[in-house]
Amino acid sequence: MKIVYLLLLLLLLVGVRPTWAQRVVFSGRITEAATGKAVPFASVFVPGSGQGTTADENGRYQLPVAAPVDSLAASAIGFGTVRKRVSGLATHTVNFALGAGAVSLGEVVVRPGRTPLMLFCAGCRSTSRRTISATSRPLSSTATAARRWP
């Protein structure tokens, strides 16, 4: 009889183990560093993991994490990424002030005549591609391009 009780106790302890993990909820607000205005729909994430969330239209977020983390990062289009250390914080409110960050793209030159159009089969399993000269077969839409695909 004692063995049955010990087995039941062991099963109970093994089943409860996942609930022992500490669940921490980080919250805060993401703003522009220059103006103090909210940055809507910015991303807040734990670097190096798949955990993250998106802020609402007022720049507020809540990020629940189960494992202990040492830092959080926030980013948005047009802003630089800001990373903050969070280990040992008594309060779990982490506010971010994002500074401007520019992304410059390379120059694009469009010339009439022999500029090739590269068509890729979106969703296809093959990696084949086909080049069509813009002067020999003009395309009026993506539907036309799809019909001409071999």
C-alpha positions in Angstrom: 0.0 0.0 0.0 2.9 2.3 0.8 4.3 1.7 -2.7 1.1 2.8 -4.3 1.1 6.0 -2.3 4.7 6.7 -3.2 4.0 6.1 -6.9 1.0 8.4 -6.8 3.1 11.1 -5.1 5.9 10.6 -7.6 3.4 11.0 -10.5 1.9 14.0 -9.0 5.3 15.7 -8.5 6.4 14.9 -12.1 3.1 16.2 -13.5 3.4 19.5 -11.5 7.0 20.2 -12.5 6.2 22.5 -15.5 4.2 24.8 -13.3 7.4 25.5 -11.2 8.8 27.6 -14.0 8.8 31.3 -13.1 6.6 33.2 -15.5 7.5 36.9 -15.9 5.5 39.5 -17.7 7.4 42.5 -19.1 5.4 45.6 -20.0 6.1 49.1 -21.0 5.9 51.8 -23.7 7.9 52.4 -26.9 8.4 56.1 -27.8 10.5 58.2 -30.2 13.6 59.5 -28.5 13.4 62.9 -30.2 9.7 63.7 -29.7 8.4 61.4 -27.0 5.5 60.3 -29.3 4.4 56.7 -29.2 5.8 54.3 -31.9 2.8 52.2 -32.9 3.3 48.5 -33.8 6.9 48.3 -32.9 8.5 44.9 -32.1 9.7 43.9 -28.7 11.6 40.6 -28.4 14.1 38.6 -26.5 17.3 38.5 -28.6 18.4 35.1 -29.7 15.0 33.4 -29.1 11.6 33.2 -30.9 9.8 35.1 -28.1 8.4 38.5 -29.0 5.4 40.7 -29.3 4.1 43.8 -31.1 3.1 47.0 -29.4 -0.4 48.4 -29.9 -1.3 51.7 -31.6 -0.3 53.6 -28.4 3.2 52.0 -28.2 2.3 49.8 -25.2 3.3 46.2 -25.0 3.1 43.1 -22.8 5.6 40.3 -23.2 5.2 37.1 -21.1 8.3 34.9 -20.9 8.7 31.6 -19.1 12.5 31.3 -19.0 14.7 33.9 -17.4 16.1 36.4 -19.8 18.9 38.9 -19.5 17.9 41.5 -22.1 15.0 42.8 -24.2 15.2 44.6 -27.6 12.8 46.9 -29.4 12.8 47.9 -33.1 10.6 49.4 -35.7 10.9 50.4 -39.3 12.7 53.8 -39.6 14.2 53.4 -36.1 17.4 51.8 -34.7 17.2 48.8 -32.5 17.5 49.4 -28.8 18.6 46.7 -26.4 18.2 46.9 -22.6 19.5 44.6 -19.8 16.6 43.3 -17.6 18.3 40.8 -15.3 17.7 41.5 -11.6 15.0 44.1 -12.1 12.5 44.4 -9.2 9.9 46.0 -11.5 9.2 44.5 -14.9 8.3 47.7 -16.6 10.8 48.4 -19.4 10.3 51.5 -21.5 12.1 52.0 -24.8 13.0 55.3 -26.5 13.9 54.6 -30.2 16.3 56.8 -32.1 16.1 57.4 -35.8 17.8 54.9 -37.9 18.2 55.2 -41.7 18.5 52.4 -44.2 19.9 53.4 -47.5 19.3 51.3 -50.6 21.6 51.0 -53.5 21.0 53.0 -56.7 18.5 51.6 -59.3 18.9 52.5 -62.9 16.1 51.9 -65.3 16.9 52.2 -69.0 14.6 51.7 -72.0 15.3 48.8 -74.4 17.1 45.8 -73.2 16.3 45.8 -69.5 15.5 42.2 -68.5 12.6 41.4 -66.3 13.3 38.4 -64.0 10.2 36.3 -63.3 10.3 33.9 -60.4 7.6 31.3 -59.9 6.2 32.3 -56.5 5.2 29.2 -54.5 6.7 26.8 -57.0 9.1 24.1 -55.8 11.5 24.6 -58.6 14.1 27.3 -58.5 14.1 27.9 -62.3 13.8 31.5 -63.6 13.2 33.0 -66.9 14.4 36.3 -68.3 12.1 38.2 -70.7 13.3 41.3 -72.6 11.1 44.4 -71.9 11.1 45.4 -75.6 10.3 42.0 -77.1 7.3 41.0 -74.9 5.9 43.8 -72.7 3.9 42.7 -69.7 0.9 44.7 -68.6 0.2 42.9 -65.3 1.3 40.1 -63.1 -1.6 38.0 -64.5 -0.1 38.4 -68.0 3.2 37.3 -66.7 1.7 34.3 -65.0 -0.1 33.3 -68.3 3.2 33.5 -70.2 5.1 31.4 -67.7 6.1 28.1 -69.4 
